[in-house]
């Protein structure tokens, strides 16, 4: 059994979890580990960094592996990435990226990105299909699980692009897809008998209050502050039985303040019903404009931070 969790960013030391996974677990590591003063920050983006890497204290045990194919792992260039990998592996935790990683005897995991910007973690169909074929040839009993960093932040349903790519991956022989990046729960789909979790949401992710949008001299142009909304605080914990290639449990978690708790066990079809249909489009539009307002108001004593608004309009339209 393996438990899959959503995005984790321990960017404050106050974070804790009453939810303790019953089985070996995996999550998406959404920040750089180390002292940011010793790093070179990547320019003009939101940068996430913390010295806190005490996973065992928070979750009761270290994860068996963490995915690093995401848009924050290179926030402090190669030095930050390499120190993060070194810190994690010294704890006996494996790193999941584009190369096959066996998290158990017969479970092979890989992690990819499918966002607008091409990176070392981006998925390329030709090489992906070749790797899947090679792993199945070496181990006919292998279960192939893919972590995908994709989709649109705060959108409550998957995009057509996500769906097409997910179906294509399963057609190549993937057994399970675990999605991240939207920071909220997205639907679950069953395709050809295989499950696709388009987004598990934030598992344990602190509110953001970090220097960001660094210039060429390494000076931050903004302090990015963001308090997660109710929908950002819900996530899913998925228990996977690799022997039978089935999902044995889906639990809804909720982060209240700085603590992660078990909310309830849920049925798979309930997620599909809740997060699809016309209502999800209305929900997305509300989130988009509400978040635009709250992320740029009441900053540093100002009713509106017009510099931040201009920057956001330029970046996102």
N, C-alpha and C positions, 0 to 999 in steps of 0.2 A: 504494500500500500504506500502511496505517496500523496501528500497534501500539497496542493498548489494554492498560493496566496497571490494577492495583487501587488501593487507598487508599495515599496517601503523606502522611506526617507527619514532616517533618525537624525534630523538636523537640529534637534534640541535634546538635552539630557533628561528631560522630564517625561519622556514617552515610556509607556508601560503597556502590558497586555495581560488581561485576565484569560484570554483565549490562548491555550497551550495546545499546539497540534499533537494529535495522538500518534501520528506516524512521522517518518522523515518528511521534511517539507522543503519547498522551493519557492523563492519569490523573485521579483524584479528589483534589483538594486538601483535606485533612482537618484543616487548622489555620489559625489566623490568623497573618499575618506582621507583625512589628513588635516594638516594645518594650512589653511588657505593663504596665510601670509608667506609661505615658502613656495607657493605655486605661481605660475604665470596664468592669469585668467584669460579665457576666450572672450573676444570682444563682442559687444553689442548683443548680449543675450542674458537670460536669467540664469544665474550660476548658483548651483547647489553644492554645498560642501560642509562637512562636519567631521570632527575627530571621533565622534561616537560610533563605535562598531561593536557594541556589546550585545550581539544578537542573543546569546545564551541567557543573559540577564533578563531580556525583554520577553523572549518566547519560551524560556525554560530549557532550550537546547539550541545548538547551532544548526542552521539549515544544512542539508546535504549539498546544496548547490544554489547559486544565485545567477540570474541572467544579467548581463551587462550591455546587451544590444539596445541602447536607448539614447535619447537626445541629451542626457545630462552627464554621461560617464566621461565625456571629453571636455567638460566645462573648464577644466584646468589643464588642458593640453595633455600631451603624452605622459608627462611626469606625474600628474594627478591620477591618470588612468593606471599607470604601472604601480604606483604606490597602493592604490585601492586593490588591485589584483594581488599584490604581495601580502597586504594585510589580511585579506580574506583567505587566501590559500594557506597562510600560516595557522589559521584556525582549523584546518582540515576541511575547508569548504571548497567545492569545485566551482569553476567558472564556466558558465554556459555562454557560448557565442557561436560563430558560424561553423566551427569545427565540431564533429561529433563528440559528445561527452556522455559517457555511461554513468548515470546516477545510481543504477543498480545493475544486477547481472544482465538483465534483458531490456532495460529501458535506456534508449539513446535519446538525448536531447540536443537540440540546436536552437539558437536564438537569432532572430533577424529583425531588421527595421524595414518598414515600407512607408516612409514619410516623403515629403517633397524634396528634401535635401539628400543627395547621395552621400553615403559614408562607407567606411570599411565594413559596416554591418548590414548594408543593404542586400536584399535578396535578388539573386540573378537566376533566372529560371533554368538555364542550361546547366550550370554548375550544381544547382540545387538538386535537379532530377538525377544527375550523375551520382551525387553523394548518397541519395536515398537508395539507388540501385546497388551501389557498392556495399552499403551496410546490410541490406537484405541478403546479398550474396554471401557475405561473411557470416551472418547469423540469421538463419531463416526464422528464428523465434523472436527476433527483436521487435520491441514496441517503440515506435518513433513518435516522440512528442516534440512539438515545435512551439516555442515562445515567439509571439509576434508583437512588435511595437508598431502600432499603426492606428489609423482612424483619426477622427477630429476630436479635440479636447471638449469635454462636457456635452458631447452629442449623445443622446440616449439610445441611439440605434446605429447599427453598422452601416457603412456606405456601400454602394454598389461595387466599388473597387475592392473593399475588404472581402465581400462575399465571393466575388469572382476569383480572387486569389486563394481564399480558403478552399473553395471547391477544387481548384486546380491542384493544390498541395495534397489534398486527400486522394485525388485521382492518381497522383504519383506514388501513393503508398503510405502517407502519413496516417497515424492512428488517432491522434488527439492534438487539437490546437488550443493554446492558452494565450489570450490576448491581453495587452496592456496599452497604456498611454492616454486614453480618454479621461482618466481620473473619475470615472463613474461606471456603473454597471451597464453593460450592453447585453443584447439578447444571447440566448443559447440556441444553437441550431444542431440538428442531427442530419447528417448528409451521408448517404450510403452506409448507414450504421455507425458512423464515427461522429463524435461530438466536437463542436466548435464553440468555444467560449470567447466571444468577440472582445470582451473586456471584463476583467474581474474587479476593476475599480481600485481605489486606494485602500490598501490594507492598513498600514500605519504610516501616516504622512503628516508631519508637523505643519502647522500654519507657517507660511513663508515670511521671513523678515530678514532679507539678506542683501548685501551690496550686489549690484548688477549693472549690466550695460557698460562694461569697462571700455575705456578708450585705449588708444595705442600705447599710452604710457602706464597702463595698469591701474588707472584711477576710475572708480565707479562714478557713472553719471547719474545713477538713480539708486535709491534704496527700494527694492521691490518688496511690498507688503501685501500679503493676501491671506484672508481668512477663509478656509474651506466652507462651502455651503453644505446643507443637509445631504444633498445627493452625492457630494464628494466623500462623505463620511461612511457611506455604505459600501460594502465589498462582499465578494464571495470567496469561500474556502471550498475547494473542490477536492474530494478524496477519490483517487484513481486506483483501481485494482488492476495492476499490470498483467496478472496471471490470466484473468478472464477478459481483459481489455474492456472494462466497464467502469462507469461512474457509480460509486456506492453511496455517496452522500454529497449534498450541496448545502452549505451553511451560510446564512447571511450574517455578516459581522458589522459592527457599528463602532466607529471611533467617537467617543464622547469626551470632549476636551482632549486630553493627552493619553487617554486609555482606550485600548481596543477590547471590545466585549463581543461575546456571542449573542446575536439577536434572536435568531430562530433557524430551524431547519426548513428548507423550502423544497417545493416540487419543481422539476425542470420545466414543465409546461407552463407553470405560473410566470416564470421569467419571460418566456416567449410572448405570452399574452400581454404582459404589462408593458413591455418595451417595444412593441411593434404597432403599426397602424397610424392613422392620421393624428391621434393625440400626441404621439411622440414628436411630430413635426412642430406642433404648437409648443410643446415642452422645450424643445431645442431653442426656438426663437426667444422664448422668455429667458432662458438661461443665458443666451448670448448677450442680450442687451442689459440684463440685470448685472451680470458679471462685469461688463464694461463700465457700468456706473460704480459698483462697489470697489473695483480695483483702482479707480482713479480719484476717489473722493476722500475727504478727511485725512489727507496725507500731510504730515509735518505741519499740522495746524491750519491747512488750507481746505476750503470747501471743495475745490477741485484742483488737481495738479495738471494744469494745462500743458506743461511740457511733456508729461507722461501721456496725456491724451493725444497730442500731436504725434508722438513716437508710435503709439499703438495704431493710430489710423494709418500711418505711413507703412507700418509693417504688415498689418492685417486688412486694411481697407475698411 
